[in-house]
């Protein structure tokens, strides 16, 4: 029953982590845009795909004999992507990972708190009952094996969510 306070604390901690992540990403976006001279739509590459294709066509027409010499050189360049788009995707991905962790903490708290509240008030005793002092006659969700399974499930989910 005392672990319920930790579950409520986990909910607040995960929300604080979400807010902190949003602040950090906003600060990083401001720093990156400032380093590019306040330009909000800086291109990641200088050549566009159309100009690269036209240059390749001109090279093919003028260099028919030297193709075998240049076959080992790669002329591929990544397509132009705006810095704003990259930073927005980074912000979305960061927020998604933190939200996944928040949902995991929240679901664990709701699951354990609801099981404890139902057991305390004697609702559906065959499922939620705490049992007697020796742990006998405990409800299905209050048994040691079920508690361990749910604990390991949420521990694994939190571990996976931490890397998202």
ZAPAKOL-397537 format. One record per residue: x, y, z negated of N, C-alpha, C in turn; residue number from 0. Coordinates in Angstrom, 3 decimals. Atoms other than C-alpha are relative to their C-alpha. Layout:
BEGIN
(pt (X, Y, Z), (X, Y, Z), (X, Y, Z), NUM);
...
//
This chain:
BEGIN
(pt (0.818, -1.199, 0.000), (0.000, 0.000, 0.000), (0.858, 1.257, 0.000), 0);
(pt (-0.867, -1.180, 0.053), (2.905, 2.356, -0.684), (0.619, 0.324, 1.348), 1);
(pt (-0.557, -0.259, -1.332), (4.147, 1.958, 2.866), (-0.915, 0.876, 0.839), 2);
(pt (0.931, -0.857, -0.736), (1.055, 3.851, 4.022), (0.508, 1.434, 0.072), 3);
(pt (-0.557, -1.359, -0.007), (2.785, 7.096, 3.054), (1.081, 0.127, 1.069), 4);
(pt (-1.032, -0.037, -1.039), (5.672, 6.202, 5.375), (-0.614, 0.022, 1.392), 5);
(pt (0.668, -0.014, -1.300), (3.272, 5.540, 8.248), (-0.542, 1.384, 0.324), 6);
(pt (0.478, -1.374, -0.212), (1.674, 8.959, 7.804), (1.188, 0.914, 0.287), 7);
(pt (-1.213, -0.779, -0.253), (5.175, 10.453, 7.632), (0.549, -0.246, 1.400), 8);
(pt (-0.454, 0.306, -1.362), (6.071, 8.669, 10.894), (-0.788, 0.766, 1.042), 9);
(pt (0.817, -0.762, -0.946), (3.177, 10.379, 12.637), (0.498, 1.442, 0.079), 10);
(pt (-0.499, -1.375, 0.005), (4.410, 13.812, 11.561), (1.407, 0.082, 0.575), 11);
(pt (-1.364, 0.002, -0.519), (8.006, 12.910, 12.372), (0.009, -0.122, 1.527), 12);
(pt (0.024, 0.163, -1.451), (7.144, 11.765, 15.881), (-0.532, 1.257, 0.676), 13);
(pt (0.491, -1.255, -0.575), (5.160, 14.952, 16.522), (1.087, 1.076, -0.049), 14);
(pt (-1.100, -0.967, 0.092), (8.097, 17.052, 15.275), (1.063, -0.294, 1.048), 15);
(pt (-0.954, 0.385, -1.036), (10.376, 15.094, 17.615), (-0.495, 0.438, 1.375), 16);
(pt (0.573, -0.436, -1.276), (8.010, 15.838, 20.508), (0.174, 1.502, 0.188), 17);
(pt (-0.139, -1.463, -0.087), (8.012, 19.579, 19.761), (1.467, 0.377, 0.186), 18);
(pt (-1.434, -0.269, -0.132), (11.810, 19.576, 19.361), (0.486, -0.319, 1.416), 19);
(pt (-0.377, 0.359, -1.372), (12.206, 17.785, 22.714), (-0.468, 1.040, 0.997), 20);
(pt (0.502, -1.041, -0.903), (10.025, 20.386, 24.435), (0.849, 1.269, -0.103), 21);
(pt (-0.821, -1.205, 0.193), (12.072, 23.224, 22.932), (1.367, -0.178, 0.649), 22);
(pt (-1.324, 0.242, -0.564), (15.385, 21.648, 23.954), (-0.041, 0.046, 1.522), 23);
(pt (0.091, 0.007, -1.462), (14.260, 21.061, 27.546), (-0.244, 1.415, 0.526), 24);
(pt (0.220, -1.385, -0.429), (12.973, 24.652, 27.812), (1.283, 0.829, -0.101), 25);
(pt (-1.270, -0.715, 0.150), (16.300, 25.988, 26.506), (0.968, -0.415, 1.107), 26);
(pt (-0.883, 0.466, -1.066), (18.218, 23.806, 28.968), (-0.399, 0.562, 1.358), 27);
(pt (0.456, -0.580, -1.263), (16.072, 24.999, 31.857), (0.416, 1.458, 0.104), 28);
(pt (-0.401, -1.401, -0.008), (16.730, 28.615, 30.892), (1.488, 0.158, 0.241), 29);
(pt (-1.453, -0.071, -0.181), (20.491, 28.003, 30.677), (0.400, -0.340, 1.430), 30);
(pt (-0.337, 0.390, -1.365), (20.608, 26.245, 34.057), (-0.404, 1.090, 0.980), 31);
(pt (0.432, -1.058, -0.899), (18.572, 28.949, 35.786), (0.871, 1.248, -0.162), 32);
(pt (-0.857, -1.162, 0.243), (20.725, 31.627, 34.154), (1.366, -0.195, 0.659), 33);
(pt (-1.305, 0.249, -0.614), (23.920, 29.959, 35.408), (-0.057, 0.118, 1.515), 34);
(pt (0.147, -0.181, -1.435), (22.532, 30.124, 38.965), (-0.494, 1.401, 0.348), 35);
(pt (0.344, -1.390, -0.281), (21.865, 33.851, 38.695), (-1.476, 0.287, 0.054), 36);
(pt (1.445, -0.212, 0.109), (18.167, 33.723, 37.760), (-0.756, -0.406, 1.252), 37);
(pt (0.730, 0.487, -1.166), (17.300, 32.082, 41.082), (-0.830, -1.182, -0.440), 38);
(pt (0.903, 1.044, 0.481), (14.287, 29.908, 40.419), (-0.135, -1.157, 0.987), 39);
(pt (0.168, 1.059, -0.975), (14.474, 27.826, 43.614), (1.317, -0.240, 0.724), 40);
(pt (-1.318, 0.240, -0.568), (18.162, 27.048, 44.152), (0.011, -1.373, 0.639), 41);
(pt (-0.063, 1.271, -0.700), (18.814, 24.310, 46.690), (1.182, -0.822, -0.504), 42);
(pt (-1.060, 0.883, 0.483), (20.860, 21.307, 45.592), (1.071, -0.205, 1.069), 43);
(pt (-0.969, 0.099, -1.090), (22.524, 21.038, 49.004), (-0.187, 1.192, 0.910), 44);
(pt (0.068, -1.198, -0.837), (23.295, 23.755, 51.494), (-0.530, -0.284, 1.385), 45);
(pt (0.474, 0.328, -1.346), (22.447, 21.949, 54.702), (-1.390, -0.622, -0.066), 46);
(pt (1.318, 0.631, -0.048), (18.893, 21.097, 55.542), (0.067, -1.226, 0.903), 47);
(pt (0.015, 1.227, -0.784), (17.958, 17.800, 57.139), (-0.057, 0.306, 1.495), 48);
(pt (0.124, -0.330, -1.411), (17.032, 19.467, 60.453), (1.322, 0.457, 0.592), 49);
(pt (-1.273, -0.478, -0.543), (20.346, 21.233, 60.869), (1.014, -1.129, 0.046), 50);
(pt (-0.923, 1.126, -0.011), (22.240, 18.056, 59.997), (-0.297, -0.902, 1.190), 51);
(pt (0.360, 0.840, -1.139), (20.301, 16.077, 62.603), (0.415, 0.632, 1.311), 52);
(pt (-0.388, -0.659, -1.243), (20.951, 18.684, 65.283), (1.514, 0.002, 0.169), 53);
(pt (-1.459, 0.077, -0.074), (24.678, 18.716, 64.431), (0.448, -1.396, 0.405), 54);
(pt (-0.353, 1.368, -0.363), (24.817, 14.928, 64.701), (-0.267, -0.268, 1.469), 55);
(pt (0.305, 0.175, -1.413), (23.143, 15.046, 68.128), (1.040, 0.691, 0.863), 56);
(pt (-1.020, -0.720, -0.754), (25.651, 17.647, 69.320), (1.329, -0.739, -0.048), 57);
(pt (-1.246, 0.762, 0.112), (28.563, 15.562, 68.038), (-0.045, -1.247, 0.866), 58);
(pt (0.122, 1.203, -0.816), (27.251, 12.455, 69.806), (0.161, 0.321, 1.474), 59);
(pt (-0.086, -0.370, -1.407), (27.000, 14.293, 73.112), (1.427, 0.390, 0.381), 60);
(pt (-1.342, -0.471, -0.349), (30.501, 15.801, 72.960), (1.081, -1.028, -0.266), 61);
(pt (-1.030, 0.973, 0.368), (32.412, 12.864, 71.426), (-0.464, -1.425, 0.317), 62);
(pt (0.404, 1.361, -0.330), (31.587, 9.690, 73.297), (1.139, -0.977, -0.195), 63);
(pt (-1.141, 0.899, 0.141), (35.112, 8.241, 73.179), (0.513, -0.079, -1.425), 64);
(pt (-0.560, -0.017, 1.353), (35.952, 9.180, 69.578), (-0.935, -0.603, -1.043), 65);
(pt (0.917, 0.611, 0.960), (32.997, 7.351, 68.008), (0.644, -1.148, -0.749), 66);
(pt (-0.633, 1.124, 0.677), (35.132, 4.333, 67.226), (0.980, 0.482, -1.057), 67);
(pt (-0.925, -0.530, 0.989), (37.645, 6.528, 65.363), (-0.724, 0.527, -1.229), 68);
(pt (0.747, -0.608, 1.104), (34.991, 8.218, 63.192), (-1.045, -0.937, -0.596), 69);
(pt (1.048, 0.903, 0.468), (32.910, 5.124, 62.511), (0.116, -0.284, -1.492), 70);
(pt (-0.159, 0.256, 1.428), (34.376, 4.752, 59.003), (-0.403, 1.186, -0.860), 71);
(pt (0.383, -1.182, 0.767), (33.451, 8.311, 57.971), (-1.515, 0.061, -0.123), 72);
(pt (1.430, -0.098, 0.239), (30.061, 8.765, 56.433), (-0.434, 1.452, 0.153), 73);
(pt (0.508, -1.356, -0.186), (28.072, 11.800, 57.543), (-1.282, 0.222, -0.774), 74);
(pt (1.245, -0.126, 0.737), (25.134, 11.164, 55.209), (0.173, 0.964, -1.149), 75);
(pt (0.060, -0.900, 1.140), (24.264, 13.878, 52.750), (-1.399, -0.102, -0.592), 76);
(pt (1.335, 0.097, 0.610), (21.421, 13.870, 50.247), (-0.903, 1.114, 0.518), 77);
(pt (0.930, -1.039, -0.452), (18.296, 15.750, 51.294), (-0.066, 1.144, -1.003), 78);
(pt (0.074, -1.137, 0.926), (17.817, 19.218, 49.834), (-1.151, -0.166, -0.993), 79);
(pt (0.992, 0.086, 1.065), (15.980, 19.177, 46.522), (0.145, 1.259, -0.842), 80);
(pt (-0.091, -1.233, 0.778), (15.129, 22.275, 44.593), (0.356, -0.310, -1.452), 81);
(pt (-0.405, 0.140, 1.392), (16.622, 22.710, 41.162), (-1.216, 0.022, -0.919), 82);
(pt (1.229, -0.066, 0.790), (13.195, 23.586, 39.817), (-0.690, -1.364, -0.050), 83);
(pt (0.630, 1.316, -0.049), (11.826, 20.234, 40.959), (0.769, -1.003, -0.858), 84);
(pt (-0.806, 0.915, 0.808), (14.723, 18.342, 39.370), (-0.195, 0.250, -1.494), 85);
(pt (0.164, -0.322, 1.418), (14.358, 20.155, 36.052), (-1.407, -0.319, -0.492), 86);
(pt (1.369, 0.356, 0.397), (10.579, 19.698, 36.009), (-0.150, -1.507, -0.173), 87);
(pt (0.052, 1.450, 0.144), (11.024, 15.970, 36.567), (0.740, -0.454, -1.255), 88);
(pt (-0.732, 0.333, 1.216), (13.627, 15.836, 33.796), (-0.851, 0.312, -1.228), 89);
(pt (0.858, -0.363, 1.126), (11.212, 17.635, 31.475), (-1.142, -0.999, -0.153), 90);
(pt (1.101, 0.958, 0.045), (8.371, 15.268, 32.398), (0.480, -1.337, -0.549), 91);
(pt (-0.516, 1.289, 0.447), (10.527, 12.175, 31.871), (0.372, 0.028, -1.478), 92);
(pt (-0.341, -0.134, 1.416), (11.833, 13.430, 28.534), (-1.270, 0.019, -0.856), 93);
(pt (1.260, -0.076, 0.745), (8.329, 14.297, 27.362), (-0.716, -1.350, 0.003), 94);
(pt (0.654, 1.310, -0.073), (7.032, 10.914, 28.542), (0.624, -0.971, -0.993), 95);
(pt (-0.671, 0.884, 0.957), (9.647, 9.038, 26.516), (-0.355, 0.325, -1.435), 96);
(pt (0.337, -0.410, 1.364), (8.909, 11.066, 23.410), (-1.472, -0.294, -0.297), 97);
(pt (1.418, 0.319, 0.198), (5.147, 10.673, 23.898), (-0.206, -1.498, -0.217), 98);
(pt (0.104, 1.440, 0.186), (5.602, 6.921, 24.217), (0.407, -0.387, -1.417), 99);
(pt (-0.416, 0.254, 1.373), (7.478, 6.907, 20.914), (-1.068, 0.484, -0.984), 100);
(pt (1.079, -0.514, 0.864), (4.741, 9.074, 19.341), (-1.188, -0.949, -0.012), 101);
(pt (1.118, 0.932, -0.071), (2.039, 6.688, 20.552), (0.310, -1.278, -0.763), 102);
(pt (-0.374, 1.208, 0.721), (3.969, 3.731, 19.168), (-0.097, 0.213, -1.505), 103);
(pt (0.078, -0.299, 1.435), (4.348, 5.356, 15.748), (-1.449, 0.187, -0.434), 104);
(pt (1.403, -0.231, 0.339), (0.713, 6.466, 15.782), (-0.816, -1.279, -0.040), 105);
(pt (0.744, 1.262, -0.014), (-0.634, 3.051, 16.737), (0.382, -0.891, -1.175), 106);
(pt (-0.417, 0.784, 1.160), (1.455, 1.370, 14.055), (-0.651, 0.539, -1.270), 107);
(pt (0.605, -0.606, 1.191), (0.191, 3.826, 11.459), (-1.500, -0.279, -0.064), 108);
(pt (1.444, 0.253, -0.025), (-3.449, 3.453, 12.532), (-0.291, -1.465, -0.301), 109);
(pt (0.206, 1.440, 0.228), (-3.168, -0.339, 12.574), (0.183, -0.355, -1.470), 110);
(pt (-0.281, 0.372, 1.392), (-1.584, -0.704, 9.147), (-0.913, 0.741, -0.989), 111);
(pt (0.875, -0.747, 0.901), (-3.629, 2.065, 7.521), (-1.428, -0.531, 0.035), 112);
(pt (1.369, 0.516, -0.080), (-6.930, 0.689, 8.813), (-0.104, -1.371, -0.666), 113);
(pt (0.020, 1.304, 0.669), (-6.032, -2.825, 7.633), (0.012, 0.191, -1.516), 114);
(pt (-0.058, -0.240, 1.442), (-5.135, -1.464, 4.189), (-1.292, 0.606, -0.546), 115);
(pt (1.247, -0.637, 0.458), (-8.254, 0.715, 3.914), (-1.134, -1.018, -0.024), 116);
(pt (1.056, 1.013, -0.037), (-10.529, -2.136, 4.982), (0.177, -1.007, -1.139), 117);
(pt (-0.254, 0.926, 1.106), (-8.852, -4.449, 2.468), (-0.302, 0.618, -1.345), 118);
(pt (0.249, -0.680, 1.274), (-9.088, -1.884, -0.321), (-1.486, 0.106, -0.298), 119);
(pt (1.434, -0.175, 0.207), (-12.798, -1.272, 0.186), (-0.787, -1.298, 0.154), 120);
(pt (0.675, 1.301, -0.066), (-13.605, -4.977, 0.712), (-0.880, -0.188, 1.211), 121);
(pt (0.776, 0.133, -1.235), (-14.915, -4.663, 4.247), (0.512, -1.235, 0.753), 122);
(pt (-0.339, 1.242, -0.696), (-14.959, -8.031, 6.087), (1.133, -0.727, -0.719), 123);
(pt (-1.026, 0.552, 0.879), (-13.078, -9.766, 3.300), (0.732, -1.200, 0.587), 124);
(pt (-0.698, 1.135, -0.586), (-12.291, -12.907, 5.311), (1.092, 0.433, 0.985), 125);
(pt (-1.026, -0.512, -0.923), (-10.232, -10.722, 7.652), (0.964, 0.947, -0.712), 126);
(pt (-0.815, -1.073, 0.556), (-8.961, -7.798, 5.540), (0.331, -0.126, -1.489), 127);
(pt (-0.166, 0.096, 1.455), (-8.967, -9.002, 1.916), (1.474, -0.118, -0.393), 128);
(pt (-1.360, 0.097, 0.524), (-5.766, -8.527, -0.105), (0.230, -1.338, -0.705), 129);
(pt (-0.134, 1.241, 0.743), (-6.449, -11.744, -1.995), (0.225, 0.277, -1.478), 130);
(pt (-0.252, -0.182, 1.431), (-5.653, -12.336, -5.647), (1.468, 0.363, -0.239), 131);
(pt (-1.356, -0.454, 0.342), (-2.441, -11.446, -7.492), (1.086, -0.935, 0.519), 132);
(pt (-0.983, 0.955, -0.506), (-0.672, -14.615, -6.313), (0.082, 0.013, 1.522), 133);
(pt (0.014, -0.048, -1.454), (-1.449, -13.781, -2.681), (-0.872, -1.055, 0.631), 134);
(pt (0.901, 1.021, -0.530), (-3.949, -16.599, -2.340), (-1.316, 0.657, 0.414), 135);
(pt (1.291, -0.473, -0.511), (-7.245, -16.121, -0.533), (0.114, 1.347, 0.709), 136);
(pt (-0.159, -1.248, -0.756), (-5.825, -13.242, 1.505), (-0.707, -0.138, 1.339), 137);
(pt (0.655, -0.007, -1.301), (-7.672, -12.257, 4.645), (0.981, -0.294, 1.120), 138);
(pt (-0.821, 0.373, -1.153), (-6.395, -13.186, 8.096), (1.087, 1.034, 0.301), 139);
(pt (-0.970, -1.052, -0.345), (-4.676, -9.830, 8.711), (0.896, 0.398, -1.166), 140);
(pt (-0.838, -0.309, 1.162), (-3.197, -9.674, 5.192), (0.983, -1.117, -0.323), 141);
(pt (-0.932, 1.091, 0.271), (-1.298, -12.961, 5.361), (1.417, 0.432, 0.355), 142);
(pt (-1.412, -0.344, -0.202), (2.482, -12.864, 5.313), (0.415, -0.162, 1.457), 143);
(pt (-0.420, 0.251, -1.392), (2.868, -14.369, 8.790), (-0.575, 1.047, 0.952), 144);
(pt (0.595, -1.017, -0.859), (0.445, -11.913, 10.410), (0.648, 1.362, -0.226), 145);
(pt (-0.668, -1.265, 0.298), (2.068, -8.963, 8.643), (1.376, 0.058, 0.629), 146);
(pt (-1.317, 0.041, -0.630), (5.500, -10.066, 9.852), (-0.099, 0.145, 1.510), 147);
(pt (0.172, -0.076, -1.452), (4.248, -10.499, 13.416), (-0.308, 1.431, 0.439), 148);
(pt (0.316, -1.379, -0.381), (2.718, -7.032, 13.524), (1.181, 0.925, -0.259), 149);
(pt (-1.178, -0.833, 0.282), (5.812, -5.529, 11.900), (1.044, -0.143, 1.100), 150);
(pt (-0.993, 0.216, -1.056), (8.138, -7.126, 14.464), (-0.490, 0.505, 1.350), 151);
(pt (0.541, -0.529, -1.256), (5.796, -6.216, 17.319), (0.219, 1.506, 0.086), 152);
(pt (-0.149, -1.457, -0.033), (5.796, -2.532, 16.393), (1.458, 0.420, -0.091), 153);
(pt (-1.421, -0.316, 0.027), (9.511, -2.591, 15.623), (0.584, -0.125, 1.413), 154);
(pt (-0.455, 0.165, -1.379), (10.175, -3.920, 19.123), (-0.546, 1.081, 0.915), 155);
(pt (0.595, -1.064, -0.820), (7.769, -1.436, 20.676), (0.681, 1.341, -0.266), 156);
(pt (-0.713, -1.234, 0.316), (9.472, 1.423, 18.832), (1.403, 0.008, 0.568), 157);
(pt (-1.342, 0.112, -0.568), (12.886, 0.162, 19.956), (-0.030, 0.268, 1.496), 158);
(pt (0.130, -0.217, -1.446), (11.764, 0.033, 23.594), (-0.375, 1.448, 0.296), 159);
(pt (0.421, -1.383, -0.220), (10.067, 3.442, 23.326), (1.138, 0.977, -0.260), 160);
(pt (-1.138, -0.877, 0.280), (13.276, 4.935, 21.930), (0.915, 0.131, 1.209), 161);
(pt (-0.862, -0.044, -1.180), (15.047, 4.142, 25.198), (-0.724, 0.488, 1.238), 162);
(pt (0.752, -0.457, -1.168), (12.286, 5.380, 27.511), (0.304, 1.438, 0.329), 163);
//
